[in-house]
Amino acid sequence: MEAQICGLKTEYLISGNGDIPVVLLHGWGSSFEVYKGVMAALGDRCKFYAVNFPGCGGSEIMPEPWDISGYCDFVLEFLKAVGVHSEKAVFIGHSHGGRVILALAGKGLIKPQKIVLIDSAGIVAEKTKKQKRRAKNFKRIKKLLSLPGIRNFSGGLLNAARRHYGSADYNAAPLVLRSTMVSLVNTDLRDIICNIKCPTLLIWGENDTDTPLSSANVIKEKISDCGLCVIKGTGHFSFCEKPYEAHAILRAFIK
């Protein structure tokens, strides 16, 4: 299905035969396809409303970079378009989708029945010495290649440096999404998530290196009604790596 959301052609899906409305928000560079297993496992009790963020799946990319507020506005407009009232719904977000839910709920823009965050982004972890060194090296190279007399001829070298020092997600993204990603990964929501009062469940991969378990511990500490389930031996896509375990946890929480 398609709708115009924030002026963009947007792909979305409604699935399930249950009475509990559940909003699904996917991670960076992914799509709602990642939730197929969840929708199949809980379709008897839930009605799912899944949307693809701009530039993902069949959704049109935005013309200018967004910050977290742009994604909040996008989700709010989507909820209005499909007729979902946030106070009656459960919100599930993986990675970037979790970050958007944290921002929405932390700012009081939604007041869900329950929240599920899976390997969620939104907490800026302390950089390792290696990460700090790589960032410093890239800044030095960028500054050098931007000097007058050099910058008109250094575009290829600068792009090569971005490919070398940037993450796989960053290098795979179009320019507008690269700028968006830089804004998002530097957005730390820990100061507002204490405003979240609804029951919140964290599902986390034990070996997640993209959003480490330390981030889950920060969120758990900040939200008063919050529990944490760690799935052993999994990484950033814990709910896909051990789906039966993740689905059992979700069924126990969403009743």
Secondary structure as the mmCIF struct_conf table of DSSP 4:
data_model
#
loop_
_struct_conf.conf_type_id
_struct_conf.id
_struct_conf.beg_label_comp_id
_struct_conf.beg_label_asym_id
_struct_conf.beg_label_seq_id
_struct_conf.end_label_comp_id
_struct_conf.end_label_asym_id
_struct_conf.end_label_seq_id
STRN STRN1 GLU A 2 ILE A 5
TURN_TY1_P TURN_TY1_P1 CYS A 6 GLY A 7
STRN STRN2 LEU A 8 SER A 15
BEND BEND1 ASN A 17 ASP A 19
STRN STRN3 ILE A 20 LEU A 25
TURN_TY1_P TURN_TY1_P2 TRP A 28 GLY A 29
HELX_RH_3T_P HELX_RH_3T_P1 PHE A 32 TYR A 35
HELX_RH_AL_P HELX_RH_AL_P1 LYS A 36 LEU A 42
TURN_TY1_P TURN_TY1_P3 GLY A 43 ARG A 45
STRN STRN4 CYS A 46 VAL A 51
HELX_LH_PP_P HELX_LH_PP_P1 ASN A 52 PHE A 53
TURN_TY1_P TURN_TY1_P4 PRO A 54 GLY A 55
BEND BEND2 CYS A 56 CYS A 56
TURN_TY1_P TURN_TY1_P5 GLY A 57 GLY A 58
HELX_LH_PP_P HELX_LH_PP_P2 SER A 59 MET A 62
BEND BEND3 PRO A 63 GLU A 64
HELX_RH_AL_P HELX_RH_AL_P2 ILE A 68 VAL A 82
TURN_TY1_P TURN_TY1_P6 GLY A 83 GLY A 83
HELX_RH_3T_P HELX_RH_3T_P2 SER A 86 LYS A 88
STRN STRN5 VAL A 90 HIS A 94
TURN_TY1_P TURN_TY1_P7 SER A 95 SER A 95
HELX_RH_AL_P HELX_RH_AL_P3 HIS A 96 GLY A 106
TURN_TY1_P TURN_TY1_P8 LYS A 107 GLY A 108
BEND BEND4 LEU A 109 LEU A 109
BEND BEND5 GLN A 113 GLN A 113
STRN STRN6 LYS A 114 ILE A 118
BEND BEND6 ASP A 119 ASP A 119
HELX_LH_PP_P HELX_LH_PP_P3 ALA A 125 THR A 128
HELX_RH_AL_P HELX_RH_AL_P4 LYS A 129 LEU A 145
TURN_TY1_P TURN_TY1_P9 SER A 146 SER A 146
BEND BEND7 LEU A 147 LEU A 147
TURN_TY1_P TURN_TY1_P10 PRO A 148 PHE A 153
HELX_RH_AL_P HELX_RH_AL_P5 GLY A 155 TYR A 165
BEND BEND8 GLY A 166 GLY A 166
HELX_RH_AL_P HELX_RH_AL_P6 ALA A 168 ALA A 172
BEND BEND9 ALA A 173 ALA A 173
HELX_RH_AL_P HELX_RH_AL_P7 LEU A 175 VAL A 185
TURN_TY1_P TURN_TY1_P11 ASN A 186 ASN A 186
TURN_TY1_P TURN_TY1_P12 ARG A 190 ILE A 192
HELX_RH_3T_P HELX_RH_3T_P3 ILE A 193 ASN A 195
BEND BEND10 CYS A 198 CYS A 198
STRN STRN7 THR A 200 GLY A 205
TURN_TY1_P TURN_TY1_P13 GLU A 206 ASN A 207
BEND BEND11 THR A 209 THR A 211
HELX_RH_AL_P HELX_RH_AL_P8 LEU A 213 LYS A 222
BEND BEND12 ILE A 223 ASP A 225
STRN STRN8 CYS A 226 ILE A 231
TURN_TY1_P TURN_TY1_P14 LYS A 232 GLY A 233
TURN_TY1_P TURN_TY1_P15 HIS A 236 PHE A 237
HELX_RH_AL_P HELX_RH_AL_P9 SER A 238 GLU A 241
BEND BEND13 LYS A 242 LYS A 242
HELX_RH_AL_P HELX_RH_AL_P10 PRO A 243 PHE A 253
#
